[in-house]
């Protein structure tokens, strides 16, 4: 799963924002991946994106590339991303041609020119779903248009059951530096109940192969609160994760957006609370996992991530949360360019048709105000559990302690935040609740809007 949500599916319903103070997990979006909320991005603003791409960058900002591979063996019951399980090899090949063609259009734009990306992220869907031949063709096509010489990080999401030794070797040879395994849970019963395509035996086989081949930066994804999860099951999954000893572990708390199989079943039975653990239980589970990882020598570096080496950076996250530019390639992908947000067409055929006409497939956009950009970076950096006041003073000329005095005072009164040497710090309780706290920093008109 990706932290910025470039492949999220557009939905047309108006979800209620899920608050971490509620015990039951109700339908709606909880995770905050951007600001202002996506529902404020409009088709009539697409020209703003076209304009900024058509001129050289005004600010020297790092550039990242997100590549959306929207294919999966199965659609998980909790999945809310733009993915397809019904495309044949010819359709996959055609889509990859479209990705290369989209990159070619960008490479001709003044905004991109000869810039070299600092990071590349292959997300999905399941990037490891495509064949080695398809993957090689895609990467070589992209490199031929925009050099990867300056890329410090190339991250690649994988589903364990789609990996073989030859495919892992090709992934490494193509320059991938960070392999992210979507394990989610180590128990077959839980994996099957949630519609996952892989089983536990594939987890261990894949991990062993990746280590033997020489991947030195492996991330494991877990989800706290999957259907059928119990205290014992969660403790076992955490123990097995520690035993594998990956370089980083990313843990998400299960949410149930409206465009998921779980929510559709809830509607059939008239249920308002999802059949998964409540928010308090999920926070307890993540807190337990973080404590066990810390005992094993890991450092908790965000609301979701623990790393072996505290100096290790996740550039895709760190640069995006500090306002870096990112081009999102592929259907429904999201981009952030010189302060302008935009999303690609969210329907497969429409996306491909526009690329075939030589057009950038921009569907909707938003040009945030300077204050919006400041709020965006503030709420995203709050997920790290620490925010330096000097960063916002120097970049935006804003004293965030004064600008956000009311919500910060409330958090201090609750005992979950304090100010130490010019840095706002959330304690562990605050960090585990952070996504439910962030709307307090939004502008009033953005607090009740849908997030996708």
C-alpha positions in Angstrom: 0.0 0.0 0.0 1.2 3.5 -0.7 1.3 6.4 1.7 0.2 9.1 -0.7 -2.7 7.3 -2.4 -1.8 7.9 -6.1 -3.9 5.0 -7.3 -7.0 5.6 -5.3 -10.3 5.0 -7.1 -12.7 8.0 -7.6 -15.9 7.4 -5.7 -19.1 9.5 -5.9 -20.6 8.9 -2.5 -20.1 11.3 0.4 -18.5 9.3 3.3 -18.6 10.4 6.9 -15.1 11.0 8.2 -14.1 8.2 10.6 -12.8 9.5 13.9 -10.3 7.6 15.9 -12.3 8.2 19.1 -15.1 6.0 17.9 -15.0 2.4 19.0 -16.6 0.8 16.1 -15.2 0.9 12.6 -17.8 2.5 10.4 -17.7 3.0 6.6 -15.7 6.0 5.4 -12.2 7.3 4.9 -10.0 7.7 7.9 -6.5 7.9 6.4 -5.4 11.4 5.4 -3.2 11.3 2.3 -3.4 14.8 1.0 -4.9 18.3 1.5 -7.2 19.9 0.4 -9.4 16.8 0.2 -9.7 15.3 -3.2 -13.4 16.2 -3.6 -12.2 19.8 -4.1 -10.3 18.9 -7.2 -12.4 19.8 -10.2 -12.5 19.0 -13.9 -12.8 22.7 -14.7 -9.5 23.3 -13.0 -7.6 20.9 -15.3 -6.2 23.9 -17.2 -4.2 24.9 -14.1 -2.3 21.6 -14.4 -1.8 22.0 -18.1 -0.4 25.5 -17.6 2.1 24.6 -14.9 3.4 21.7 -17.0 3.8 23.9 -20.0 6.4 26.2 -18.4 9.8 25.6 -16.7 9.8 25.0 -13.0 9.8 28.2 -11.0 11.3 26.5 -7.9 14.1 24.0 -7.8 12.2 21.1 -6.2 13.0 17.4 -6.2 11.1 15.4 -8.8 9.5 12.0 -8.2 7.7 9.5 -10.5 4.8 7.3 -9.4 3.9 4.5 -11.8 0.5 2.9 -11.3 0.3 -0.8 -12.2 -3.5 -1.5 -11.7 -3.5 -5.2 -12.1 -4.0 -7.9 -9.4 -4.7 -11.7 -9.2 -7.6 -11.0 -6.9 -9.3 -7.9 -5.5 -9.0 -8.0 -1.7 -12.3 -7.4 0.2 -10.9 -4.2 1.8 -9.3 -2.8 -1.4 -10.4 0.7 -2.5 -7.7 1.3 -5.1 -8.2 1.4 -8.9 -7.3 -2.2 -9.8 -8.4 -4.7 -12.4 -8.4 -8.5 -12.2 -9.9 -9.2 -15.6 -7.3 -7.9 -18.1 -5.6 -10.3 -20.4 -1.9 -10.1 -21.5 -2.7 -8.1 -24.6 -4.6 -5.5 -22.5 -1.8 -5.3 -20.0 0.7 -4.8 -22.9 -1.4 -2.0 -24.3 -1.6 -0.3 -20.9 2.2 -0.4 -20.5 2.5 1.1 -23.9 0.2 3.9 -22.7 2.5 4.5 -19.6 5.5 4.9 -21.8 3.6 7.2 -24.2 2.5 9.3 -21.2 6.1 9.6 -20.0 7.1 10.6 -23.5 4.5 13.4 -23.5 5.8 14.7 -20.2 9.4 14.4 -21.3 8.6 17.0 -24.1 7.2 19.5 -21.6 9.2 22.5 -20.4 8.4 21.6 -16.8 10.1 18.2 -17.1 12.8 19.0 -19.7 16.0 17.2 -18.7 15.2 16.9 -15.0 16.2 13.7 -13.3 13.9 12.1 -10.8 15.1 11.7 -7.2 12.8 8.8 -6.5 10.5 6.4 -8.4 7.7 4.4 -6.9 5.9 1.5 -8.6 2.6 1.0 -6.9 -0.8 -0.6 -7.6 -2.5 -2.8 -7.8 0.3 -5.2 -8.0 3.5 -4.1 -9.9 4.9 -7.6 -9.4 1.9 -9.0 -11.3 3.3 -8.2 -14.7 5.8 -10.5 -16.4 9.6 -10.0 -16.5 9.4 -9.2 -20.2 6.7 -6.6 -19.6 8.5 -5.1 -16.7 11.8 -4.8 -18.6 10.1 -3.2 -21.5 8.4 -0.7 -19.3 11.5 0.3 -17.3 13.7 0.5 -20.3 11.2 2.6 -22.1 11.0 5.0 -19.2 14.7 5.3 -18.8 15.1 6.0 -22.4 12.9 9.1 -21.9 14.1 10.3 -18.5 17.4 9.4 -17.0 17.3 7.5 -13.6 21.0 8.4 -12.9 20.0 10.7 -10.1 17.4 8.4 -8.5 18.3 7.7 -4.9 15.4 5.4 -4.3 13.4 3.1 -6.6 10.6 1.4 -4.6 8.5 -1.5 -5.9 5.4 -3.0 -4.3 5.0 -6.8 -4.4 2.4 -9.4 -3.7 4.4 -12.5 -2.4 2.5 -15.0 -4.6 3.5 -13.2 -7.8 7.3 -13.4 -7.3 9.7 -16.0 -8.6 13.5 -16.1 -8.6 13.8 -14.9 -12.2 11.4 -12.0 -11.6 13.2 -10.9 -8.4 16.5 -10.9 -10.3 15.0 -8.8 -13.0 13.5 -6.4 -10.5 16.9 -6.0 -8.9 18.8 -5.6 -12.2 16.4 -2.9 -13.2 17.6 -0.8 -10.3 14.9 -1.3 -7.6 16.4 -0.4 -4.2 13.4 -0.9 -1.9 11.2 -4.0 -2.1 7.9 -3.7 -0.3 6.1 -6.9 0.4 2.3 -6.7 1.0 2.1 -9.4 3.5 -0.7 -7.9 5.7 -0.9 -11.0 7.9 0.9 -14.3 8.4 -2.1 -16.6 8.9 -3.9 -18.4 6.0 -7.3 -18.2 7.6 -7.1 -14.4 7.9 -5.6 -14.0 4.5 -8.4 -16.0 2.9 -11.2 -14.3 4.9 -10.0 -11.0 3.5 -9.6 -12.1 -0.1 -5.8 -12.0 -0.3 -4.3 -13.9 -3.2 -1.2 -15.2 -1.4 -0.8 -17.7 1.5 1.8 -17.9 4.3 4.1 -20.4 2.5 4.5 -17.9 -0.3 5.6 -15.2 2.2 8.5 -17.2 3.5 9.6 -18.5 0.1 9.5 -15.0 -1.4 11.4 -13.4 1.5 14.1 -16.1 1.5 14.6 -15.6 -2.3 14.8 -11.8 -1.9 17.5 -12.1 0.8 19.5 -14.7 -1.2 19.4 -12.5 -4.3 20.7 -9.6 -2.2 18.0 -7.1 -1.6 19.3 -5.0 1.2 16.1 -2.9 1.9 13.0 -4.9 2.4 9.8 -3.5 3.8 6.9 -5.6 5.2 3.4 -4.2 5.2 0.9 -5.4 7.9 -2.7 -4.4 8.5 -4.1 -4.2 12.0 -7.8 -5.1 12.2 -8.4 -7.5 9.3 -11.5 -9.6 9.2 -11.0 -12.5 11.6 -8.0 -11.1 13.4 -7.6 -11.8 17.1 -5.2 -10.8 19.8 -3.3 -14.1 19.5 -3.2 -13.9 15.7 -1.8 -10.4 15.8 0.9 -11.2 18.3 2.0 -14.1 16.2 2.1 -11.9 13.1 4.2 -9.4 14.9 6.5 -12.1 16.2 7.0 -13.6 12.7 7.7 -10.1 11.3 10.4 -9.6 14.0 11.9 -13.0 13.2 12.2 -12.1 9.5 14.0 -8.9 10.5 13.1 -6.6 7.5 14.7 -3.2 7.3 11.3 -1.5 7.8 7.8 -2.5 8.8 4.7 -0.5 7.8 1.5 -1.0 9.7 -1.9 0.4 8.7 -5.1 0.4 10.7 -7.9 -1.1 8.7 -10.5 1.3 7.3 -13.6 0.5 5.3 -14.2 2.9 2.4 -17.4 2.7 0.5 -16.1 1.1 -2.6 -15.0 -2.1 -0.9 -16.5 -5.6 -0.9 -16.8 -5.4 2.9 -19.0 -2.3 2.7 -21.2 -3.8 0.0 -21.9 -6.8 2.3 -22.6 -4.5 5.2 -25.3 -2.8 3.1 -26.9 -6.1 2.2 -27.3 -7.0 5.9 -28.1 -3.4 7.0 -25.0 -3.2 9.2 -23.5 0.2 10.2 -20.4 -1.1 11.9 -17.8 -3.2 9.9 -17.0 -6.8 11.0 -13.5 -5.8 12.0 -11.8 -4.6 15.2 -12.8 -1.2 16.5 -10.4 1.8 16.6 -9.3 1.4 20.2 -8.4 -2.3 19.6 -6.5 -1.4 16.4 -4.5 1.3 18.2 -3.7 -1.2 20.9 -2.5 -3.7 18.3 -0.3 -1.2 16.5 1.0 0.0 19.9 1.9 -3.6 20.8 3.7 -4.1 17.4 5.7 -0.9 17.8 6.7 -1.9 21.4 7.9 -5.3 20.2 9.7 -3.8 17.3 11.5 -1.3 19.6 12.5 -4.3 21.8 14.1 -5.8 18.7 16.1 -2.6 18.0 13.8 -0.8 15.6 12.9 2.9 15.8 9.4 4.2 15.2 9.6 7.0 12.7 6.0 7.7 11.8 2.5 6.7 12.7 2.9 3.7 10.5 6.6 2.8 10.2 9.4 1.3 12.2 12.9 1.1 10.8 16.1 -0.8 11.8 18.3 2.1 11.0 17.0 5.5 12.3 19.1 7.2 9.6 17.2 5.3 6.9 15.0 7.6 4.8 11.9 6.7 2.8 12.3 9.3 0.1 8.8 8.8 -1.5 7.3 9.7 1.8 9.8 12.3 3.1 10.1 14.3 -0.1 6.3 14.3 -0.8 5.5 15.5 2.7 7.9 18.4 2.2 6.3 19.5 -1.1 8.4 17.7 -3.7 7.0 17.5 -7.2 5.6 14.1 -8.3 4.3 13.0 -11.7 1.8 10.2 -11.4 1.7 7.9 -14.5 -1.3 5.7 -15.2 -5.0 5.4 -14.8 -6.4 7.4 -11.8 -2.9 8.4 -10.6 -2.3 11.6 -8.6 0.3 14.2 -9.3 1.7 17.2 -7.4 3.5 19.7 -9.6 4.8 23.1 -8.4 2.0 23.3 -5.9 -0.8 22.2 -8.3 -2.6 18.9 -7.6 -4.1 16.9 -10.4 -5.4 13.4 -11.2 -5.5 11.3 -14.3 -8.6 9.9 -16.0 -10.0 7.2 -13.7 -11.5 5.0 -16.4 -9.2 2.5 -18.1 -10.3 3.0 -21.7 -10.7 6.8 -21.4 -7.2 7.1 -20.0 -5.8 5.0 -22.9 -7.8 6.9 -25.6 -6.5 10.3 -24.4 -2.9 9.0 -24.4 -3.5 7.6 -28.0 -4.5 11.1 -29.1 -1.3 12.5 -27.7 -3.0 14.3 -24.8 -2.1 14.4 -21.1 -4.9 12.4 -19.5 -5.7 15.0 -16.8 -9.1 14.5 -15.3 -9.3 17.0 -12.4 -7.1 19.5 -10.7 -6.7 22.1 -7.9 -4.3 25.0 -7.4 -4.1 25.4 -3.7 -3.5 28.7 -2.0 -0.2 29.3 -0.1 -2.1 28.6 3.1 -3.4 25.4 1.7 0.1 24.3 0.8 1.3 25.1 4.3 -1.6 23.2 5.9 -0.9 20.2 3.6 2.7 19.9 4.6 1.9 20.5 8.3 -0.7 17.7 8.5 1.4 15.3 6.6 4.5 16.0 8.7 2.4 15.5 11.9 2.2 11.9 10.8 5.9 11.7 11.6 5.1 12.6 15.2 7.3 15.7 15.1 7.1 19.0 13.4 9.8 21.6 13.4 8.5 25.2 13.8 11.5 26.6 12.0 10.7 24.7 8.9 7.3 26.4 8.5 8.7 29.8 9.6 11.5 29.7 7.0 9.4 28.2 4.1 6.0 29.9 4.6 6.7 32.7 7.1 4.2 31.1 9.5 4.4 30.4 13.2 2.5 27.2 13.3 2.2 27.3 17.1 0.2 30.5 16.8 -1.6 29.6 13.6 -2.9 26.3 15.1 -3.1 27.5 18.7 -6.6 26.1 19.4 -6.1 22.5 18.2 -2.5 22.3 19.6 -3.7 23.6 23.0 -6.4 21.0 23.0 -3.9 18.2 22.3 -1.6 19.5 25.0 -4.5 19.5 27.5 -5.2 15.8 26.5 -1.5 15.0 27.2 -0.7 13.8 23.7 1.4 16.7 22.5 4.2 18.9 23.8 6.7 21.5 22.6 10.3 20.6 23.0 13.1 22.9 21.7 11.0 24.3 18.9 9.6 21.0 17.9 6.0 19.9 18.3 6.0 16.2 19.4 3.1 13.7 19.6 3.5 11.0 22.2 2.7 7.4 21.3 -1.0 7.7 22.0 -1.2 10.8 19.8 0.8 9.2 17.0 -1.6 6.2 16.9 -4.6 8.6 16.7 -3.0 11.0 14.3 -5.3 10.5 11.3 -8.4 11.2 13.4 -6.8 14.4 14.8 -5.6 16.0 11.6 -9.0 17.4 10.4 -8.8 19.8 13.4 -6.1 21.6 11.4 -8.1 21.8 8.2 -10.0 25.0 7.1 -13.6 24.8 8.3 -14.9 24.2 4.8 -12.7 21.1 4.4 -13.4 19.3 7.7 -16.6 17.5 6.6 -15.7 16.9 2.9 -15.1 13.5 1.5 -11.4 12.6 1.1 -11.4 10.8 -2.2 
